[in-house]
Amino acid sequence: MARAMHEFLTFASDAAILALWGGGFLLLAGFALLMERRRLKRASLHGVGWVPWTGLFLTCVVVGGGLLAVAVPGMLQG
């Protein structure tokens, strides 16, 4: 499994690598969204936390969406 992934990443096109990075950013954005919802439903009003989940979510969505928008045409061309 690890060898197959290593070979895929070695011979992957630039578009495929951009798509992987874009998917990773979108996964991170989903995690930030879940953490923001968890923070909004907290029982203690004084335990706000210090991580700006909304800003992190928006940044990751914009970067991930941009990377996927650049990668998809290249992947469709082959």
C-alpha distances in whole Angstrom, upper triangle without the diagonal:
4,5,5,6,9,10,11,12,14,16,16,20,22,22,18,18,21,20,17,20,22,20,19,23,24,22,24,27,26,26,29,31,30,31,35,35,35,37,40,40,41,44,45,46,46,43,42,39,38,35,36,34,36,36,32,31,34,32,29,29,31,29,26,28,29,26,25,29,28,25,25,28,26,23,26,28,24
4,5,5,6,9,10,11,12,14,15,19,20,21,18,17,20,19,16,18,21,20,18,22,23,21,23,26,26,25,28,30,30,31,34,35,35,37,39,40,40,43,44,45,45,42,41,38,37,34,35,33,35,34,31,30,32,31,27,29,30,27,25,28,28,25,25,28,27,24,25,28,26,23,26,28,25
4,5,5,6,9,10,10,12,14,18,20,21,18,17,21,20,18,20,23,21,21,24,26,24,26,29,29,28,31,33,33,34,37,38,38,40,43,43,44,47,48,49,49,45,44,41,40,37,38,36,37,37,33,33,35,33,29,31,32,29,27,29,30,26,26,29,28,24,26,28,25,23,26,27,23
4,5,5,6,9,10,11,12,15,18,19,15,15,19,18,16,18,21,19,19,23,24,23,25,28,27,28,30,32,32,33,36,37,37,39,42,42,43,46,48,49,49,45,44,41,40,37,37,35,36,36,32,32,33,32,28,29,31,28,25,27,28,24,23,26,25,22,23,25,23,20,23,24,20
4,5,5,6,8,10,10,14,16,16,13,12,16,15,12,15,18,16,16,19,21,19,21,24,24,24,27,29,29,30,33,34,34,36,39,39,40,43,44,45,45,42,40,37,36,33,34,31,33,32,29,28,30,28,25,26,27,24,21,24,24,21,20,24,23,19,20,23,21,18,21,23,20
4,5,5,6,9,10,13,15,17,14,12,16,16,14,16,19,18,17,21,22,21,23,26,26,26,29,31,31,32,35,36,36,38,40,41,42,45,46,47,47,43,42,39,37,34,35,33,34,33,30,30,31,29,26,27,28,25,23,25,25,22,22,25,23,20,22,24,21,19,23,24,20
4,5,5,6,8,12,14,16,13,13,17,17,15,17,20,19,19,23,24,23,25,28,28,29,31,33,34,35,37,39,39,41,43,44,45,48,49,50,50,46,45,42,40,37,37,35,37,36,32,32,33,31,28,29,29,26,24,26,26,22,22,25,23,20,21,23,20,18,21,21,18
4,5,5,6,9,12,13,10,10,14,13,12,14,17,16,17,20,21,21,23,25,26,26,29,30,31,32,35,36,37,39,41,42,43,46,47,48,48,45,43,40,39,35,35,33,34,33,30,29,30,28,25,26,26,23,21,23,23,19,18,21,20,16,18,20,17,15,18,18,15
4,6,5,8,10,11,9,7,11,12,10,12,15,15,15,18,20,19,21,23,24,25,27,29,30,31,33,35,35,37,39,40,41,45,45,46,46,42,40,38,36,32,33,31,32,31,27,27,28,26,23,24,24,21,19,21,21,17,17,20,18,15,17,19,16,15,18,19,16
4,6,9,11,13,11,10,14,15,13,15,18,18,18,21,23,23,24,27,28,28,30,32,33,34,36,38,39,40,42,44,45,48,49,49,49,45,44,41,39,35,36,34,35,33,30,30,31,28,26,27,27,24,22,24,23,19,20,22,20,17,19,21,18,16,20,20,17
4,7,9,12,10,10,13,14,14,16,18,19,19,22,24,24,25,28,29,30,32,33,35,36,38,39,40,42,44,45,46,50,51,51,51,48,46,43,41,37,37,35,36,35,32,31,32,29,27,27,27,24,22,24,23,19,19,21,19,16,18,19,15,14,17,17,13
4,7,8,6,7,10,11,10,13,15,15,16,19,20,21,22,24,26,27,29,30,31,33,35,36,37,39,41,42,43,47,48,48,48,45,43,40,38,35,34,32,33,32,29,28,28,26,23,24,24,21,19,20,19,16,15,18,16,12,14,15,12,11,14,14,11
4,5,5,6,9,10,11,13,14,16,17,19,20,21,23,25,26,27,29,30,32,34,35,37,38,39,41,43,44,48,49,49,49,46,43,41,39,35,34,32,33,31,28,28,27,25,23,23,22,19,18,19,17,14,14,15,13,10,12,12,9,8,12,11,9
4,5,5,6,9,10,11,12,14,15,17,18,20,21,22,24,26,27,29,30,32,33,35,36,37,39,41,42,46,47,46,46,43,41,38,36,32,32,30,30,28,26,25,25,22,20,20,19,16,15,16,14,11,12,13,10,8,11,12,8,9,13,12,11
4,5,5,6,9,10,10,12,14,15,16,18,20,21,22,24,25,27,29,30,31,33,35,36,37,39,41,45,45,45,45,42,40,37,36,32,31,29,28,27,24,23,23,21,19,18,17,15,13,13,12,9,9,10,8,4,7,8,6,6,9,10,9
4,5,5,6,9,10,10,12,14,15,16,18,20,21,23,24,26,27,29,30,32,33,35,36,38,39,43,44,44,44,41,39,36,35,31,30,28,28,27,24,23,23,21,18,18,18,16,13,14,14,10,9,12,10,7,8,11,8,7,10,12,10
4,5,5,6,9,10,11,12,14,15,17,18,20,21,23,24,26,27,29,31,32,33,35,37,38,42,42,42,42,39,37,34,32,29,28,26,26,25,22,22,22,20,17,17,17,14,12,14,13,10,10,13,11,8,11,13,11,10,14,15,13
4,5,5,6,9,10,11,12,14,15,16,18,20,21,22,24,26,27,29,30,31,33,35,36,40,41,40,41,38,35,32,31,27,26,24,24,22,20,19,19,17,14,14,14,11,9,11,10,6,7,9,8,6,9,11,10,10,13,15,14
4,5,5,6,8,10,10,12,14,15,16,18,20,21,23,24,25,27,29,30,31,33,35,39,40,39,40,37,34,32,31,27,26,23,23,22,20,18,18,17,14,13,14,11,8,9,10,6,5,9,8,6,7,11,10,9,12,14,14
4,5,5,6,9,10,11,12,14,15,17,18,20,21,23,24,26,27,29,30,32,33,37,38,38,38,35,33,30,29,25,25,22,23,22,19,18,19,17,14,14,15,12,9,11,12,9,8,12,12,9,11,14,13,12,15,17,16
4,5,5,6,9,10,11,12,14,15,16,18,20,21,22,25,26,27,29,31,32,35,36,36,36,33,30,28,26,22,22,20,20,19,16,15,16,14,11,12,12,9,7,10,10,7,8,12,11,10,12,15,15,14,17,19,18
4,5,5,6,9,10,10,12,14,15,16,19,20,21,23,24,26,27,29,31,34,35,35,35,32,30,27,26,22,21,19,18,17,15,13,14,12,9,9,10,7,4,6,8,5,5,9,9,9,10,14,14,13,16,18,18
4,5,5,6,9,10,10,12,14,15,17,18,20,21,23,24,26,27,29,33,34,34,34,31,29,27,26,22,21,18,19,18,15,14,15,14,10,10,12,10,6,8,11,9,7,11,12,11,12,15,16,14,17,19,19
4,5,5,6,9,10,11,12,14,15,17,18,20,21,23,25,26,27,31,32,32,32,29,27,24,23,19,19,17,17,17,14,13,14,13,9,10,12,10,7,11,12,10,10,14,15,13,15,19,18,17,20,22,22
4,5,5,6,9,10,10,12,14,15,16,18,20,21,22,25,26,30,30,30,30,27,25,22,21,17,16,14,14,13,10,9,11,9,5,7,9,7,5,8,10,9,10,13,14,14,15,19,19,18,21,23,23
4,5,5,6,9,10,10,12,14,15,17,18,20,21,23,25,28,29,29,30,27,24,23,22,18,17,14,14,14,11,9,10,10,6,6,9,8,5,7,10,10,10,12,14,14,15,18,19,18,20,23,23
4,5,5,6,9,10,11,13,14,16,17,18,20,22,23,27,28,28,29,26,23,22,21,17,17,14,14,15,12,10,12,12,9,9,12,12,9,11,14,13,13,16,18,17,17,21,22,20,22,25,25
4,5,5,6,9,10,11,12,14,15,16,18,20,21,25,26,26,26,23,21,18,17,14,13,11,12,12,9,8,11,10,7,9,12,11,9,12,15,14,14,17,19,18,20,23,24,23,25,28,28
4,5,5,6,9,10,10,12,14,15,17,19,20,24,25,24,25,22,20,18,17,13,12,9,9,10,7,5,7,8,5,6,9,10,8,11,13,14,14,16,18,18,19,23,24,23,25,28,28
4,5,5,6,9,10,11,12,14,15,17,19,22,24,24,25,22,20,19,18,15,14,10,11,13,10,7,10,12,9,9,12,13,11,13,16,16,16,18,20,20,20,24,25,24,26,29,29
4,5,5,6,9,10,11,12,14,16,17,20,22,22,23,20,18,16,16,13,13,9,11,13,10,8,12,13,10,11,15,15,13,16,18,18,18,21,23,23,23,27,28,26,29,32,31
4,5,5,6,9,10,10,12,14,15,19,20,20,20,17,15,13,13,10,9,5,7,9,7,5,9,10,9,10,13,14,13,15,18,18,19,21,23,23,24,28,29,28,30,33,33
4,5,5,6,9,10,11,13,15,18,20,19,21,18,16,15,15,12,11,7,7,10,9,6,9,12,10,10,14,15,14,15,18,19,19,21,24,24,24,28,29,28,30,33,33
4,5,5,6,9,10,11,13,16,18,18,20,17,15,14,16,13,13,9,10,13,12,10,13,15,13,14,17,18,17,18,22,22,22,24,27,26,27,30,31,30,32,35,35
4,5,5,6,9,10,11,14,15,16,17,14,12,11,12,9,10,7,9,12,11,10,13,15,14,15,18,19,18,20,23,23,24,26,28,28,29,32,33,32,34,37,37
4,5,5,6,9,10,14,15,14,15,13,11,10,11,9,8,5,7,10,10,9,12,14,14,14,17,19,19,20,23,24,24,26,28,29,29,33,34,33,35,38,38
4,5,5,6,9,12,14,14,16,14,12,13,15,13,12,9,10,13,13,11,14,17,16,16,19,21,20,21,24,26,25,27,30,30,30,34,35,34,36,39,39
4,5,5,6,10,12,13,14,12,11,11,14,12,13,10,12,15,15,14,17,19,18,19,22,23,23,24,27,28,28,30,32,32,33,36,38,36,38,41,41
4,5,5,9,10,10,11,9,7,8,11,10,11,9,11,14,14,14,16,18,18,19,22,24,23,25,27,28,29,31,33,34,34,38,39,38,40,43,43
4,6,9,10,9,12,11,9,11,13,13,12,11,11,15,15,15,17,19,20,20,23,25,24,25,28,30,30,31,34,34,35,38,40,39,40,44,44
4,7,9,10,12,11,11,13,16,15,16,14,15,18,18,17,20,23,22,23,25,27,27,28,31,32,32,34,36,37,37,40,42,41,42,45,46
4,6,7,9,8,8,11,14,14,15,14,16,19,19,19,22,24,24,24,27,29,28,30,33,34,34,36,38,38,39,42,44,43,44,48,48
4,6,9,9,10,13,16,18,19,18,19,23,23,23,25,27,27,28,31,33,32,34,36,37,38,40,42,42,43,46,47,46,48,51,51
4,5,6,8,11,14,16,18,18,19,22,23,23,25,27,28,29,31,33,33,35,37,38,39,40,43,43,44,47,48,48,49,53,53
4,6,7,10,13,15,16,17,18,20,21,22,24,26,27,28,30,32,32,34,36,37,38,40,42,43,43,47,48,47,49,52,52
4,6,9,12,14,16,17,19,21,22,23,25,26,27,29,31,32,33,34,36,38,39,40,42,43,44,47,49,48,50,53,53
4,6,9,12,14,15,17,19,19,20,23,24,25,26,29,30,30,32,34,35,36,38,40,41,42,45,46,45,47,50,50
4,7,9,10,11,13,15,16,17,19,21,22,23,25,26,27,29,31,32,33,35,37,38,39,42,43,43,45,47,48
4,6,9,10,13,14,14,16,18,19,20,22,24,25,25,27,29,30,31,33,35,36,37,40,41,41,43,46,46
4,6,9,12,12,12,14,17,17,18,20,22,22,24,26,27,28,30,32,33,34,36,39,39,39,41,44,44
4,6,9,9,8,11,13,13,14,17,18,19,20,22,24,24,26,28,29,30,32,35,35,35,38,40,40
4,6,6,6,9,10,11,12,14,16,17,18,20,21,23,24,26,27,28,30,33,34,34,36,38,39
4,6,5,6,9,10,10,12,14,15,16,18,20,21,22,24,26,26,28,31,32,31,34,36,37
4,5,5,6,9,10,11,12,14,15,16,18,20,21,22,24,26,27,29,31,31,33,35,36
4,5,5,6,9,10,11,12,14,15,16,18,20,21,23,24,26,28,29,30,32,34,35
4,6,5,6,9,10,11,12,14,15,16,18,20,21,22,24,27,28,28,30,32,33
4,6,5,6,9,10,10,12,14,15,16,18,20,21,22,25,26,26,28,31,31
4,6,5,6,9,10,10,12,14,15,16,18,20,21,24,25,25,27,29,30
4,6,5,6,8,10,11,12,14,15,17,18,20,23,24,24,26,28,29
4,6,5,6,8,10,10,12,14,15,16,18,21,22,22,24,26,27
4,6,5,6,8,10,10,12,14,15,16,19,20,20,22,25,26
4,6,5,6,9,10,10,12,14,15,18,19,20,22,24,25
4,6,5,6,9,10,11,12,14,17,17,18,20,22,23
4,5,5,6,9,10,10,12,15,16,16,18,20,21
4,5,5,6,9,10,10,13,15,15,17,19,20
4,5,5,6,9,10,12,13,15,16,18,19
4,5,5,6,9,11,11,12,15,16,17
4,5,5,6,9,10,10,12,14,15
4,6,6,7,10,11,12,14,15
4,6,7,7,9,11,12,14
4,6,5,6,9,10,11
4,5,5,6,9,10
4,5,5,6,9
4,5,5,7
4,5,5
4,5
4
